[in-house]
């Protein structure tokens, strides 16, 4: 579907309009749908006329049962208040430190042993599933300071994780059916709406117990545990109800789990099918080792992955008042604007003739020494404008840490015959997972190359 939208946008020059029934899933309710990937229009919708393009009533209704009025499902003053609080927390060094701690523990204590075992047994793994479990454990730790241990040995089922998955899947079904139909099913207690109701109740019960225990710990002033998670930080503000705190946690879990794991899945697939890029990454890892900020080629490869396979491929906004987009397209009040993030990275007019090629170098300076970001409205994988992703830097931190740790130790290859294709969902999952063989990594050639480069480098004569 995303390829179909991209083809339509290429033929139309970056923007087209259609009636709701012509675009399944992304079309919302009755009326006109404007589909665009023109960077000028994206800046207009996401920044210049931000107030005229909220998420809108349909989006809010779809996610209301699961996310309430949390930061990712709210508009206006409700969103502004949460955004200000969250923005302050995301700029603290302690949050970055907390993320590093959770990620490092998950990688070295869980992911790498699983890969080592697969390598020793010459078996394969579903890397997408492993990454989903890893990022779920990490984001739960960061969001409310509890580890669900879904990546523990044996890959156990976790009731909270399972209920969260069922609730998410049932919520996304609302995008497929007309609003009147799923509301009727909800009222009658039928189908996926029953699943949603039961799953949300389970999730709420779990989080209510976490919040109650955390409040008692904070009130007692106990120092037996370091509470640097987002939930504890919001609690210290003292102005949020228990229900609001639950929504805070759920919103960040939803935003932080699928996006990073999906991006990493496509990254490992692309790297495994582009040996030159893989060699460049491993060579950089050998040269830099633990200094994540200096891994410019790795960051370029991750950004290139997100350009071609953004975790959220399409998004939409509600039009409050009549408006005209910069390319001259008229959008009437009550209609919606769908902006195709997937298509935005695949337009020759924006990225050049090689826009469909995986080429990390497009993110580097001419000498390859610096990472050079592109305009935020050409590369919208992290959204842009006032709603730009607060966790962007943390996402890169997590992805670089995971990618570097795995590629230093293992060579991954897609299992022969395994089909890699997109799943029809709001997040760009792989439909059949990512089955990969795990092979040992021989670092000797990279170390020899670095030694030879050092030896060839001219030395400066000592001062007299």
N, C-alpha and C positions, 0 to 999 in steps of 0.2 A: 504493500500500500504506500509506504513512504517513497519507494521508487516511482510509483505512479504519480504521486503528488509532485515529486521533483521533475518528472518529465513534463507534466502539465505546466509547471512554473517556467521551465526552460522555453517551452513553446510560446508562452504568454509574455515573456520578457520580465518575469519576476513577480507578477501579481495577476490573479484572476478571481472572478466571482461566480458563485454557483448557488442553487437552491439547496435546502437542507438535505433532500433525499439523494442528491448526486454525490455527496461525500459521506460515506458511512463512518460512524464513530466520531470523527472530528467535528462533524456538523452537530450543532447543539439543538436548538428548538426552532420553531417556525420562523421563516424569514430568510434574509440574505446572509450568506457566509462569504467573507472576503479572505482569500488565502494568499499569503505573501511571504517572500524571503528577501525582498529588497532592503538593503541596509538603511536606506533613507527612511523607509516606512517603519522599520524596526525601532530606529531611534525616536521617531515621532510617537509611536505607540507606547514604548517602554520608558520614555524620558520626557520629551517635549510636552506631550499632552497626557501625561501619566494619569491625571485625575479623571480623564474622560474614558479611560480604558481599564476599569477594575476587573477582577475575576468575575464578578457578576453573580446574579441570583441562582443561575443554573448550577454553576460550579459549586457554590456554597451548599446548595441543597444536596448534591450528590455526595459530598464528603462530610456533611453535617453530623451524621451519626457516629462516624469514626473519629473525626478530627475536631468537631465542635467549632469554636471560634478561634482556633489556634492560628499561629502566625501565617501558615501556608494556606489557610482557608478563610481568611478575613480580609476586609477592606476598610477604608476610612480610619476613624480614630482608634478603633479596636486594633487594627494592624499597626498603626503608628506607635501606639504605646508599647506593644510587644517588640516591635522592631528596635526601638530605642534601647530597651532593656537588653535584648539579645546582642545588639551591636556593641554595647559596652563590654559584655562578657566575652565576646569573640575576639576582642582586641587584647585580652589579657595574656601574658606569657604563661600563666599557670594552666590555662586551658590547653595551650599547645603542648605543654609538658605532660599534662594528663593524657592527651591523645597519644603522644609518643610512648608513654608507659603502657597503655592498653594495647596499642598496635604491636609493640615489641614483644609483649608477653604472648599475644595470639600467634604471631609469626613463629617465634622460636620454641614456644612450648607446645604448639598444636599443628600449625600448617606444615612446617618443615619436617617434623617426624612422620607425618602422613605421606609426604612426598618421598622421603627416604625409604619408607616401607614399600611404597609402590615401585620405586627404582630397584630395590633389592629383589622384590618378587617378580620383576618384569611385568607388572600389571599396569592397567591404566586407571585414570581417575576422571571424575566429572569435575573439572576445574571450576566451572560456573557455580556448582553447588557448594564447593569448598569455600569459594570467595564470598558467596552469599552468607554462609554461616560465619565466616571470619568477620565480615563487616557488621553483621547483626550483633555479634558479641561485643565488638568495639563500640558501636554506637550506643548500645544499651549501657555499657560501662560509662561512656562519656555523658549520656543523657541523664541517667539516674543512679549511677554508681553500683550497678548490679550486673554480674556476669551470668548470662543464661547458659553458657557452656555448650552451645550447639555444635562447636567444633571439637569437643572433647573426644577422646578415643572411642571408636565405635559409632561416632556420629549419632548420638542419641536424639530422640524426639524430645522436644521441650514444649510443655503445654502452652506457655505464654507465646512462644514463637509460632506454634501451630495455629493458635487462635488469632494471632496478629495476621498471619498469612491468609487464613480463611476470610477474615474481615476485609483485608485489602482486595482479595480476588472478588468477593461479593460486591464491594463498593465499585470496582471497575466495571462490573456487569451493568451498572446503571447507565454507563455511556453507550451501551449497545441498544438498550430498549428505550422507547419513548417514555418521557417522564410520567405521563398519566398511567402507563402500564406498571412501572415499578412502584409507583405510589399505591396503586391498587393492590399489588402483591404484598406490599408492606402492611397495608391496612388489614388484609385477609390473612397475613402470616403464611405466605406461600413461597416455595422455591428458595432462591438464593437470599431473599429478604429474611427468611427465618434463620438461615445460616449467619447472616450479618448480625442480626439481633443477638443471637446466642454468643457469637464470637466476641462482639463488642462488650457484652456483659462480662465475659471471662477476662478480657483484657482490662476492663475497668476494675474488676475485683482484685486482680493481681497488683495493679498500680496503686489502688487505694491502700493495700496492705503495705506497699513500699513507702508511700507517703506518710502513713501513720507512724511507721517505725522510724523513718528519718526525722520526723518532727520531734519525736521523743528523744532521739539521739542529740539533735541540735539543742533542744531545750535543756538537756542534762549537761551540755557542754563537754561531752566525752571526747577524748583525744585518741581513743583506741583506733580510730579509722579516719583517714584523710578524706573529707567530703569536698572535693573540688569538681563535682559533676554539675551539669546545668540545672538539674532539679534543686539541688541544695542552694545554688546561687540565686535562683528565682525565689526560693523560700525565704532567704535572708532579706529580700526586699519587703516582705511582710504584707503585701497587698494583693495576694492571689488566693482564691478559694481552692479547695482540694480538687474540684472539677477542672478549674483552669490549669492547675499544676499537672493534672493527668493529660490534658490536651497539649501542654507545653512539651511533655516527654514524648507523646505519640507523634506530634508534628516533626520533631527532630529525628525520631527513629525512621519515620517514613521517608524523610528527605535524605538521611545519611546512609541508609543501608543499600538500597537497590542501585542508587546512582554510581557509587564508587565500585561496587562489585561488577556491575554491567560494563563499566568503562574498562576495568581491568581484564574482563573476559575477552572483549574485542581487542585489547592491547596485546595480550598473550597470543591470540590467534594471528594478528597481523605480524607481530615480531617473528613468530614461528614460520611464517610464509615469506618473510623478507630477511634472508640471512645477512645481508650487508648491514641492515639496521641493527640486527641482533649483535653482530660483531662490534659495531660502534658503541653500543650500550655497554657490553661487557668490558670492552677496553676502557671506557670511561670509569666504570665501577672499579676496576683494578687500580686505576690511577688515583681516584679520589677516595675510595672506600667509604668511610662513615660520614663524610661531609655532604649531607643531602643538598644543601644550598648550592653546591658546586656541580651538581649533576645536571648540567644544562641540556645535554643531548637526551637524557632520559626524560626530562620535563618536556622537551620538544616532541619526543615520540608519543608521550601521553596526550599532549595537546593535539597532535595530528590525529591520534585515534579518536578523540572527542570531536574533532572537526568532521570526520567521516562517519562516525557512529556515536552521536550524542546520546547520553543516557535517556534524556527526555526528548524524543524526536519532533514532537509537535506540541504546541501550547496555544491557548486561545484567550481572548479578552472580550468582554461585553462592551458594546458601544453605548455610552450614556446619551450623548447628543450628536446630532448630525455633524459630520466632519468630512474634510477632504484630505487624503493622504498626500505626501509630497510628490508622488508620481502621478497625481491628478485623479486618483480613484475616489469616488464619492462613497462614503459609508454612512448609512442612515441609522438613526437612534433605534435601539432595540435589536440590531443585528449583531453579529459577532465577527471578530477578526482572528483568524487562525494564522499564527506565524510558524512556518516550517523550519525548525532548527536543522533538521536533517538536510533539507534542500539548500539552506544557506551556505553549507560547507561544500556544495557540489555544483556551484554555478561558475561557468567559465568567465562570465563577465566580472566576477568578484575575485576568483582565485587563479585564473589563468587556464590555459589549455590542458594543463596537467592536474586539474582539480580533483580527478578521481583517483589519482595515484597517492600511495602512502609515501610521503616524502618529508621526514622530520626536519630536513635542512631548511625548509621554508620558514621555520621559527627561530633560526639562528642568524647571528651577524655574519658578515662576509668572511671573517676569519674563524668562524665557528666557536668563538670563545664566550659569546654572550647569548642568553635567551632573549628574543625580542618579541614581545606580545603584539598581536594584531588588534585592530580596532574592535572595541567591545560589541559593535553592532554588525560586524562581519562574522565574528566568532561569538555566538550567543549560547554556547553549551552551559554556561553558568548563569544564564539570564543576563540582564543588563539594566541600567537605570536604578531607580530607588529600590527595586526588588532584586538586585544582583545578589547572588548566593553569598551569605555571610561565611559559610564554611568552605569557601573556595581554597584558601591556603591550607586548611586542615585536610581537605580532600587530596590535594597534591602531596602533602606530607605523608598521608597514609598510602597513597598509590605508589609513590617513589620508594617508600620503605619496603612495601610488599614486593614490588617488581624487582628491585635491586637484590633483595634477600633471596628470591627464587632464582633469578637468572645467574647469580654468582655460583650457585650450587648445582643447577640442573639445566639440561636442554629439554625443551618440551616440543612435542610433535603431535599433530592431530592424528588420531587413530585412523588408519586407512579405511575408507568407506564411510566415515562419519560425515554427516551432512551438517554444515554450518549455515543456518539461515535464521532470519529474523522472526520473532514471535509477534503476533498481533496484540499489543498491549500498550499501555501508556508509557512504560519503560521498555527500552530496546533490548529485551532478553533474547538469548538464543533459544530457538524453539525446541531443539533437542539436546540442550546442554552443550558442554564443550568437553568431549572425551579426548584425553591427551595421554600419550605415552611419556613416561618420565625417565630420562637418561642422565648419566653423570656428566658434569661439566669439567672439561680439561682446561685449566687456566694457564698451563705452562706456556703455550704460544703467545698469550697476551702479555704475560710477565716478561718473556724474552723480548717481545717487540718494545715494551716500555724501557727495558734496560738498554736496548740498542739505540733507542731515541735519546736517552739520557747521555749515552756515551758519545753520540754524534753532536750533541749540543755544545756550542763553543763556550769555553770558560773565560771568565774575566780575570785579567792579570791582577795580582794583589797590589795594593797601593804601596808606594815606596815609603 
